[in-house]
Amino acid sequence: MKLVTLKIFFLIFLVNGIMSSNFIQNSLIFQYFTEIHPVKHVLIFSTKSVDLYSLQNFMSNGISILQVKNNTSRFEEFFHPVNTPVGVYVESGHDILQWASNEKYFNSSYFWLIEGNDLETAESVLGNLFHIQLNSQITFIEKFNSKLWNLIDVYSYGRHLRYELVMNKFAEWNAIEEKMMIVKEFPLMYRKSYRGNFNGLVMRQGIVIAKRPKDHSIEYFDKIMTEPGTSQDILTLVKYQHNQGMILRQRYNFSVRVNRIATDITTAWIKGKRGGGLGILARNETDVSSTGGLVTPCRLEEFDFIHTRFFTKADYFYRLSPELIGKGEKQLTFLVPFNNQVWICILVTLILITILLKLYSKKLYDHIIKYESIVIQVVSIVTSQGLDLPYNHIFRRITTFTGQLLVIMILNLYAGKLLTVLLTPVKDPFQDRTDLLNSDIHLGRYTTWGIARQLETSNRPDYNELFFNTSRGLSSKSLDKKTIAVFDNYYEGLQYMKNNPVTFTGESSNIQGIIKRTFSPDEICEVKKQVLIHTPQYYALKKHSQYSRAFMIGLLKADEAGILQKLKNTYFEEMPPCVAGVKLYSVPFGKIKSALIILSVAACLSIIIFVLEYLWFKMSGISLKFIEKRKTIKKNIKNVQKPKKIKQPRMYP
């Protein structure tokens, strides 16, 4: 029956058995697929060739039915409300129905109009077919007399759940008046309205949780999944999708039982099976699943993604520690506040001051002052110690004043630059995730307990080389660039990130919720993030699931009412704002390294000069005499008698 797949959309109906009145039957069929369900193409199965000829003679405007035998795929196009009625002669109508059920053709892509023999019911003809679903479009014609024929809508809430067929009479065919009469109690959109109540159907649901709980009841999972905010062992995306399922339960009046529990959200193939929440859904082990997977729909053809509303985010989080500050283009060191041109100008100015002082000494003094003394005077000027100069040395006073003014200006500018940098909030040294990954910062990530256990017990050398799963007692020194620290707990991963230069990644909402509750205001201001992946949040079902259309309509209605936005605001937490103000970071060794290098070079140079000077004196035969400091002689003033005062005689005028 390859002809069935030649067109995208068919109205397929089966004429089974001998007709009591060909004219009445042809009129019913023609009115059905031109007025009730207008379609472009029709495929007719019949066990009697006379039925095909009868229907062909009934058609007007010269339209003929092309009979197809031996599974031939030829057909013709005609201009008519029904473009191409194609007839197929079959030996057994029941075999065709069983074949269509096995190939899952009873779905929303095809309409089926099935005519039973006299006194045959829908239960007797379709009762043994397994793949009649909720979205099946089947109309069965029951013929109990020659005047009135009943049109029965047939579907099932789930034959795989051992539910019986649901049969609703929606119309009657009056053979005398050749008129279709819709039952008043049955609305016009009968298939959607009547199927919107599942009447307490018990469906299978899968749960994704990091650690298996002792209680597997749906009441327990409903309780923990409705807690506001983030939870330790539950992904926020899983909580959001579970609450979507609760909305669908209330709308369509069905309940669920926990059929499978997955400990991870991975979509990778493990031992020939797809793992995680999507894996149990792909194996048709559940009807409703809170998958929580970050997936690309075009790469997973075995699923139907029926609804998307928000973006699921996974970012790189890292803390701006003193080791990371200055990882950008410019690092604040001892020499950075001034560029090279400024330092050169300062050095040239000091050399000029030295030369001027030397020239002044030749003119004003009888003896020439050595350069060593001049250098000491320049150092006194630079350090603002001043010089003890006579009042008549005007030129030296002007030079000294100029040098001190220069030093004051340079010192103010230098100190102002340092204070500006210290009092300004620290800038993120990484512009994007490429800069982050190319830096020396180590990588850490969250994974569920199931994946961590698989990595720990795996014999694959690439896993053993790239991952280690112990989340306690680690230090950044034990990591290298090719190692990824794997944590099965968000809290431990963030505590490790707080104390080590490691970037931690996972679902952003969970990380931001824990940061909000456990980090201090100062630490919150230090946390930065870079985008790893932002993917739409999908509600996934098995491919061609019979509940896809109903769930899609339910989620769209909930979205229009603002219920999904309320769920997002309840469970997805944003990054808390920085309210701590400015924080002064401790200066790391790298910032003062240049100053220490200058001091070390000066100290080494002085030691070398001292050694050379000592050797020169030693080799030249000059004796070095060290003059001892004389001790002060303390006078015994106790035995010294004070001179007596001589009383002067009083003089009178």
Summary of the structure (lengths in Angstrom):
residues: 653
radius of gyration: 46.2
end to end distance: 162.1
largest distance: 178.0
contacts: 1792
relative contact order: 0.09
helix: 40%
strand: 20%
